Amino acid sequence: MVLLDLYVFQAVKLLTQTAGSKTKLIIHISYWVVSGLAIIILIVLPYLHFAQQHRLFRNTFFAIIVGLFFSKIIASIFFLVDDLRRGIQWIAGKIFFQGTEGETMEQGVKISRSVFLTWVGTLVGGGLFSTLIYGFNNKYRYRIHRLQLSFDNLPAGFKGIKIAQISDIHSGSFTDKHAVMHGVERVLKEKPDLILFTGDLINNLAEEMDNYMDVFNQVKAPMGVYSILGNHDYGDYVSWPDRNEEHHAKEKQAGKHLLTPLQEANLDRLKNTHAELGWRLLLDEYVELEKGGDKIALIGVQNWSSKARFPKYGDLKKAYAGSENYPFKLLMSHDPSHWDGEVKPHYPDISLMLAGHTHGMQFGVEIPGFKWSPVQYIYKQWAGLYQEGQQKLYVNRGYGFIGYPGRVGILPEITLIELV
């Protein structure tokens, strides 16, 4: 970050070279005050302990620092282009035009070109930073995505059924209870027959839901509310005091990742939270849904990812067992990489999978005919509908947020699916 600040400062000096000495001094001092504070805050932030209600400040500070860093990175690309251009011109002049006017061919144009590219880089980097700051206002701007999905094997009794999908609530990030309730009211206003929640109710700790129980216990549907666990629900991102040498030895002996006793207690409390909300938590199992005299299988697995950094808790083989004879199977699995990793290759009769997890990275562009987010370089399926053969996958963009307390281009989502 220091090296980047030094490099960007050269551009600041170029842009302020015609300014008055006092103005130039103010700009230069302001630049280093902001840059210095960003580095200091980044260093001390991990050692500051925030109460739950104050974590928004920590996340906001961190988001601003990261935003500054990436804005400078983007701006530096333009600065580097100009430096390379001028370097090539200088080398060409020395090699091919030494002792002639060509040796100084950059004179007369270097300032205008350099200033132009520097201004472009500054404006692009500043635009990115401004966009990230604006995105703070979008974290509760819930958007309803409506779609009809057609299946030849859907029993007649289920034709026209309305399913609401919500995912990635991340209650530990919320600070505006009224805004969160407004999103729940939008779900209920649609009068879905069935509501499915595809994981990550919390960030880390079950207690994060305490202040939002009276909000999400309003989420009800005639055919019920069913839920699964996501990667954050297991508490794997907490430094548990009992994740010690003794526990690591147990993991080594077992040959797999194990929850500590404190993690187990936290997870048990979260499972009870689902029950208290009136949600049926599916833990590697299926349930039979009946409508109009017809039946389908709803399968729910624990978190399963093809990405090595996430422990595989889910057991689809166990969850699937017994559902073979149902004509239509709907799978709830938090991580969309499960679709390519296991569902498509081994379970071709699972007609529809609902997932979440990616949040669309809470940053990207979605306009008719074009969809982009940095997360697409990690996840092949990251937002919206995907289809291969007779199988379909829908990836919800997330109800909540984590890390960056905002959204740019990828708004929080409530999905309304009609099966036809």
C-alpha positions as CSV (number, residue, x, y, z in Angstrom):
1,M,0.0,0.0,0.0
2,V,2.9,2.4,0.8
3,L,4.5,1.7,-2.6
4,L,1.2,2.2,-4.3
5,D,0.7,5.5,-2.5
6,L,4.1,6.7,-3.5
7,Y,3.4,5.8,-7.2
8,V,0.0,7.5,-7.2
9,F,1.5,10.6,-5.5
10,Q,3.6,11.1,-8.6
11,A,0.4,11.5,-10.5
12,V,-1.0,13.9,-7.9
13,K,2.2,16.0,-8.3
14,L,1.7,16.1,-12.0
15,L,-1.9,17.2,-11.8
16,T,-1.1,19.9,-9.3
17,Q,2.0,21.3,-11.0
18,T,0.2,24.4,-12.2
19,A,-1.6,25.1,-9.0
20,G,-0.6,27.8,-6.5
21,S,1.9,26.8,-3.9
22,K,-0.6,27.0,-1.0
23,T,-3.2,24.9,-2.9
24,K,-0.6,22.4,-3.9
25,L,0.6,22.1,-0.3
26,I,-3.0,21.5,1.0
27,I,-3.6,18.8,-1.7
28,H,-0.4,17.0,-1.0
29,I,-0.8,17.1,2.8
30,S,-4.4,15.9,2.5
31,Y,-3.4,13.0,0.2
32,W,-0.8,11.7,2.8
33,V,-3.1,12.3,5.7
34,V,-5.8,10.1,4.1
35,S,-3.3,7.5,2.9
36,G,-1.6,7.4,6.3
37,L,-4.8,7.0,8.2
38,A,-5.9,4.2,5.9
39,I,-2.8,2.2,6.6
40,I,-2.9,2.9,10.4
41,I,-6.6,1.8,10.6
42,L,-5.9,-1.3,8.6
43,I,-3.0,-2.2,11.0
44,V,-5.0,-1.7,14.2
45,L,-8.4,-2.9,13.0
46,P,-7.8,-6.6,13.7
47,Y,-7.0,-5.8,17.3
48,L,-10.1,-3.7,18.0
49,H,-13.1,-5.6,19.5
50,F,-16.5,-4.2,18.4
51,A,-19.8,-5.0,20.0
52,Q,-22.3,-6.5,17.6
53,Q,-24.2,-3.2,17.2
54,H,-20.9,-1.4,16.3
55,R,-19.6,-3.8,13.8
56,L,-21.1,-1.7,11.0
57,F,-18.4,0.9,11.7
58,R,-15.6,-1.7,11.4
59,N,-17.0,-3.0,8.2
60,T,-17.5,0.5,6.8
61,F,-14.0,1.5,7.6
62,F,-12.6,-1.7,6.1
63,A,-14.8,-1.2,3.0
64,I,-13.5,2.4,2.5
65,I,-9.9,1.3,2.9
66,V,-10.3,-1.5,0.4
67,G,-12.2,0.8,-1.9
68,L,-9.3,3.3,-1.8
69,F,-6.8,0.6,-2.5
70,F,-8.6,-0.8,-5.5
71,S,-9.4,2.6,-6.8
72,K,-5.6,3.4,-6.7
73,I,-4.9,0.1,-8.4
74,I,-7.3,0.9,-11.3
75,A,-5.9,4.5,-11.6
76,S,-2.3,3.2,-11.6
77,I,-3.0,1.1,-14.7
78,F,-3.5,4.3,-16.7
79,F,-0.4,5.9,-15.0
80,L,1.6,2.8,-15.9
81,V,0.5,3.0,-19.6
82,D,1.8,6.6,-19.7
83,D,5.1,5.6,-18.0
84,L,5.6,2.8,-20.4
85,R,4.8,5.1,-23.4
86,R,7.2,7.7,-22.3
87,G,9.9,5.0,-21.5
88,I,9.6,3.5,-25.0
89,Q,9.8,6.9,-26.5
90,W,12.9,7.7,-24.5
91,I,14.6,4.4,-25.4
92,A,13.7,4.8,-29.1
93,G,15.1,8.3,-29.1
94,K,18.4,7.2,-27.6
95,I,18.8,4.2,-29.8
96,F,17.6,5.4,-33.2
97,F,17.7,9.1,-33.1
98,Q,20.8,9.9,-30.9
99,G,22.2,13.3,-31.7
100,T,19.2,14.4,-33.7
101,E,15.9,16.2,-32.9
102,G,14.3,12.7,-32.7
103,E,16.1,12.1,-29.4
104,T,13.8,14.6,-27.7
105,M,10.7,13.8,-29.8
106,E,8.7,13.6,-26.6
107,Q,9.1,17.3,-26.0
108,G,6.0,19.3,-26.7
109,V,3.6,16.4,-26.4
110,K,4.7,14.6,-23.2
111,I,2.9,17.0,-20.8
112,S,-0.5,16.9,-22.7
113,R,-0.5,13.2,-23.1
114,S,0.7,12.5,-19.6
115,V,-1.8,14.9,-18.1
116,F,-4.6,13.4,-20.2
117,L,-3.8,9.8,-19.1
118,T,-3.3,10.9,-15.5
119,W,-6.7,12.6,-15.5
120,V,-8.4,9.6,-17.0
121,G,-6.8,7.3,-14.5
122,T,-7.8,9.6,-11.6
123,L,-11.3,10.0,-12.8
124,V,-11.8,6.2,-13.3
125,G,-10.3,5.4,-9.9
126,G,-12.3,8.1,-8.3
127,G,-15.4,6.9,-10.1
128,L,-14.9,3.4,-8.7
129,F,-14.4,4.8,-5.1
130,S,-17.5,7.0,-5.4
131,T,-19.5,4.1,-6.7
132,L,-18.5,2.0,-3.7
133,I,-19.5,4.8,-1.3
134,Y,-22.8,5.2,-3.1
135,G,-23.4,1.4,-2.7
136,F,-23.7,1.8,1.1
137,N,-27.3,3.1,0.4
138,N,-28.3,0.0,-1.6
139,K,-27.9,-2.8,1.0
140,Y,-31.7,-2.8,1.8
141,R,-33.0,-2.1,-1.7
142,Y,-34.7,-5.4,-2.1
143,R,-35.5,-6.4,-5.7
144,I,-37.9,-9.1,-6.7
145,H,-36.8,-11.4,-9.5
146,R,-39.8,-13.1,-11.1
147,L,-39.5,-16.1,-13.4
148,Q,-41.5,-19.0,-14.8
149,L,-39.7,-22.3,-15.0
150,S,-41.2,-25.0,-17.3
151,F,-40.7,-28.7,-16.6
152,D,-42.2,-31.6,-18.6
153,N,-42.1,-33.9,-15.6
154,L,-43.8,-31.5,-13.2
155,P,-47.0,-33.2,-11.8
156,A,-50.2,-31.4,-12.8
157,G,-51.0,-30.6,-9.1
158,F,-47.9,-28.4,-8.9
159,K,-48.4,-26.4,-12.0
160,G,-48.7,-22.7,-11.1
161,I,-47.2,-23.2,-7.7
162,K,-45.4,-20.0,-6.5
163,I,-42.1,-20.5,-4.6
164,A,-40.3,-17.7,-2.9
165,Q,-36.6,-18.2,-2.4
166,I,-34.5,-16.1,0.0
167,S,-30.9,-16.8,0.8
168,D,-27.9,-15.4,2.7
169,I,-29.7,-13.4,5.3
170,H,-26.4,-12.7,7.3
171,S,-28.3,-11.3,10.2
172,G,-25.1,-10.3,12.0
173,S,-24.5,-7.5,9.4
174,F,-27.9,-5.9,9.8
175,T,-28.3,-2.5,11.5
176,D,-31.7,-1.3,10.3
177,K,-34.4,-3.6,11.6
178,H,-37.2,-1.6,10.0
179,A,-35.6,-1.9,6.5
180,V,-35.2,-5.7,7.0
181,M,-38.8,-6.0,8.0
182,H,-39.8,-4.1,4.8
183,G,-38.1,-6.9,2.8
184,V,-40.0,-9.6,4.7
185,E,-43.2,-7.7,4.0
186,R,-42.4,-7.7,0.3
187,V,-42.0,-11.5,0.4
188,L,-45.4,-12.0,2.2
189,K,-47.1,-9.6,-0.1
190,E,-46.4,-12.0,-3.0
191,K,-48.4,-14.7,-1.2
192,P,-46.1,-17.6,-2.2
193,D,-47.3,-21.2,-1.7
194,L,-43.9,-22.3,-0.4
195,I,-40.9,-20.4,0.9
196,L,-37.3,-21.8,0.7
197,F,-34.3,-20.4,2.4
198,T,-31.0,-21.6,1.0
199,G,-28.5,-20.9,3.8
200,D,-26.3,-18.5,5.7
201,L,-28.8,-17.2,8.3
202,I,-25.9,-15.7,10.3
203,N,-22.3,-14.5,9.8
204,N,-20.7,-16.5,12.6
205,L,-22.7,-16.8,15.9
206,A,-26.3,-18.0,16.5
207,E,-26.8,-15.0,18.9
208,E,-26.8,-12.7,15.8
209,M,-30.4,-13.7,15.2
210,D,-31.6,-12.7,18.7
211,N,-32.8,-9.2,17.6
212,Y,-34.4,-10.4,14.4
213,M,-36.5,-13.4,15.6
214,D,-39.6,-11.2,15.6
215,V,-38.9,-10.2,12.0
216,F,-38.2,-13.6,10.4
217,N,-40.8,-15.5,12.4
218,Q,-43.3,-13.6,10.2
219,V,-42.0,-15.6,7.2
220,K,-44.8,-18.2,6.7
221,A,-46.4,-19.9,3.7
222,P,-49.3,-22.4,3.3
223,M,-47.0,-25.2,2.3
224,G,-44.4,-24.3,4.8
225,V,-41.0,-22.7,5.1
226,Y,-38.0,-25.0,4.5
227,S,-34.3,-24.1,5.1
228,I,-30.8,-25.4,4.9
229,L,-27.4,-24.4,6.3
230,G,-24.7,-22.4,4.5
231,N,-21.0,-22.2,5.0
232,H,-21.2,-19.3,7.6
233,D,-23.7,-21.2,9.7
234,Y,-21.1,-23.6,11.1
235,G,-19.0,-20.9,12.8
236,D,-15.9,-21.8,10.9
237,Y,-14.8,-18.2,10.7
238,V,-14.5,-17.7,14.5
239,S,-11.3,-18.2,16.5
240,W,-12.9,-20.7,18.9
241,P,-10.7,-21.1,22.1
242,D,-11.1,-24.9,22.0
243,R,-9.7,-25.1,18.4
244,N,-6.4,-26.0,20.0
245,E,-3.6,-28.6,19.5
246,E,-5.7,-31.3,21.1
247,H,-8.5,-30.6,18.6
248,H,-6.1,-30.5,15.6
249,A,-4.8,-33.9,16.7
250,K,-8.3,-35.3,16.6
251,E,-8.8,-33.8,13.1
252,K,-5.6,-35.4,12.0
253,Q,-6.6,-38.8,13.3
254,A,-10.0,-38.5,11.7
255,G,-8.6,-37.3,8.5
256,K,-11.2,-34.5,8.1
257,H,-12.4,-31.2,9.5
258,L,-14.2,-31.4,12.8
259,L,-16.3,-28.9,14.7
260,T,-15.1,-28.1,18.2
261,P,-17.4,-28.6,21.2
262,L,-18.1,-24.8,21.3
263,Q,-18.9,-24.8,17.6
264,E,-21.2,-27.7,18.0
265,A,-23.0,-25.8,20.8
266,N,-23.3,-22.8,18.5
267,L,-24.6,-24.9,15.7
268,D,-27.2,-26.6,18.0
269,R,-28.4,-23.2,19.1
270,L,-28.8,-22.2,15.4
271,K,-30.7,-25.3,14.6
272,N,-33.1,-24.4,17.5
273,T,-33.4,-20.9,16.0
274,H,-34.7,-22.4,12.7
275,A,-37.2,-24.4,14.7
276,E,-38.3,-21.4,16.8
277,L,-38.9,-19.4,13.5
278,G,-41.2,-22.2,12.4
279,W,-38.8,-23.2,9.6
280,R,-38.2,-26.9,8.8
281,L,-34.4,-27.3,8.6
282,L,-33.4,-30.0,6.2
283,L,-30.2,-31.7,7.2
284,D,-29.2,-34.2,4.4
285,E,-32.8,-35.4,4.0
286,Y,-35.8,-35.0,1.8
287,V,-39.5,-34.3,2.5
288,E,-42.6,-35.1,0.5
289,L,-44.6,-32.2,-0.7
290,E,-48.2,-32.8,-1.8
291,K,-50.5,-30.5,-3.8
292,G,-53.6,-31.3,-5.8
293,G,-53.2,-35.0,-5.1
294,D,-49.7,-35.1,-6.6
295,K,-46.4,-35.4,-4.8
296,I,-42.8,-34.2,-5.3
297,A,-39.6,-34.5,-3.3
298,L,-37.9,-31.5,-1.7
299,I,-34.3,-32.3,-0.9
300,G,-32.1,-30.3,1.4
301,V,-28.4,-30.8,2.0
302,Q,-25.9,-29.2,4.3
303,N,-23.2,-27.1,2.8
304,W,-21.2,-28.8,0.0
305,S,-18.7,-27.0,-2.2
306,S,-16.4,-28.1,-4.9
307,K,-14.0,-25.3,-3.7
308,A,-11.3,-26.8,-1.5
309,R,-11.3,-24.0,1.1
310,F,-14.8,-25.0,2.2
311,P,-15.4,-28.1,4.3
312,K,-17.9,-30.6,2.8
313,Y,-20.6,-31.0,5.4
314,G,-23.4,-32.2,3.0
315,D,-24.2,-35.7,2.0
316,L,-26.4,-35.7,-1.1
317,K,-26.4,-39.5,-1.3
318,K,-28.0,-39.7,2.1
319,A,-30.4,-36.9,1.4
320,Y,-31.5,-38.4,-2.0
321,A,-32.0,-41.9,-0.7
322,G,-35.7,-42.8,-0.8
323,S,-36.7,-40.0,-3.3
324,E,-36.0,-42.1,-6.4
325,N,-39.6,-42.7,-7.3
326,Y,-40.8,-39.1,-7.2
327,P,-41.3,-37.7,-10.7
328,F,-40.0,-34.3,-9.7
329,K,-37.1,-33.4,-7.4
330,L,-36.2,-30.0,-6.1
331,L,-32.8,-29.6,-4.4
332,M,-31.8,-26.9,-2.0
333,S,-28.0,-26.6,-1.8
334,H,-26.2,-23.4,-0.6
335,D,-23.2,-23.4,-2.9
336,P,-23.8,-23.3,-6.7
337,S,-20.5,-25.2,-7.4
338,H,-22.4,-28.3,-6.1
339,W,-24.3,-28.3,-9.3
340,D,-21.3,-29.0,-11.5
341,G,-19.4,-30.9,-8.8
342,E,-22.0,-33.5,-7.9
343,V,-25.6,-32.9,-9.0
344,K,-25.3,-32.9,-12.8
345,P,-22.8,-35.8,-13.1
346,H,-24.6,-38.1,-10.6
347,Y,-28.2,-37.0,-10.2
348,P,-29.6,-36.2,-13.6
349,D,-33.2,-36.6,-12.3
350,I,-32.9,-33.6,-9.9
351,S,-34.8,-31.2,-12.1
352,L,-34.2,-27.9,-10.2
353,M,-31.5,-26.8,-7.8
354,L,-31.8,-23.6,-5.7
355,A,-28.6,-22.0,-4.4
356,G,-27.1,-18.7,-3.1
357,H,-23.7,-18.1,-1.5
358,T,-22.1,-15.8,-4.0
359,H,-24.1,-12.6,-3.4
360,G,-23.1,-11.7,-6.9
361,M,-20.1,-10.4,-4.9
362,Q,-22.4,-7.4,-4.1
363,F,-20.7,-5.6,-7.0
364,G,-21.2,-5.8,-10.7
365,V,-23.2,-4.8,-13.7
366,E,-26.5,-6.2,-14.8
367,I,-28.2,-4.7,-17.8
368,P,-30.3,-6.3,-20.6
369,G,-27.9,-8.5,-22.6
370,F,-24.9,-8.1,-20.3
371,K,-24.1,-9.4,-16.8
372,W,-20.7,-9.1,-15.1
373,S,-19.2,-9.4,-11.7
374,P,-15.6,-10.3,-10.5
375,V,-17.1,-13.3,-8.8
376,Q,-17.7,-14.9,-12.2
377,Y,-13.9,-15.7,-12.3
378,I,-14.4,-17.9,-9.2
379,Y,-17.9,-19.3,-9.8
380,K,-19.2,-20.4,-13.2
381,Q,-22.8,-20.0,-11.9
382,W,-23.0,-16.9,-9.8
383,A,-26.4,-15.2,-10.3
384,G,-29.7,-16.0,-12.0
385,L,-30.8,-19.0,-14.0
386,Y,-28.6,-21.7,-15.6
387,Q,-29.8,-24.7,-17.6
388,E,-28.1,-27.8,-19.0
389,G,-30.3,-30.4,-20.7
390,Q,-33.4,-30.9,-18.6
391,Q,-31.8,-29.6,-15.4
392,K,-32.0,-26.1,-14.1
393,L,-30.1,-24.1,-11.4
394,Y,-31.1,-20.8,-9.9
395,V,-28.6,-18.8,-7.9
396,N,-30.1,-16.1,-5.6
397,R,-28.1,-12.9,-5.2
398,G,-28.7,-12.8,-1.4
399,Y,-31.0,-11.0,1.0
400,G,-28.3,-9.7,3.2
401,F,-24.7,-8.6,2.9
402,I,-21.3,-9.4,4.5
403,G,-17.9,-7.7,4.5
404,Y,-18.7,-4.7,2.2
405,P,-21.8,-3.1,3.8
406,G,-23.4,-2.2,0.5
407,R,-24.2,-3.2,-3.0
408,V,-23.3,-1.8,-6.4
409,G,-25.2,-3.1,-9.4
410,I,-26.1,-6.4,-7.7
411,L,-29.1,-5.6,-5.4
412,P,-30.4,-7.8,-2.6
413,E,-32.8,-10.3,-4.0
414,I,-36.2,-12.0,-3.3
415,T,-36.8,-14.7,-6.0
416,L,-40.4,-15.6,-7.0
417,I,-40.5,-18.7,-9.1
418,E,-43.7,-20.1,-10.7
419,L,-43.5,-23.7,-11.9
420,V,-45.4,-24.2,-15.1
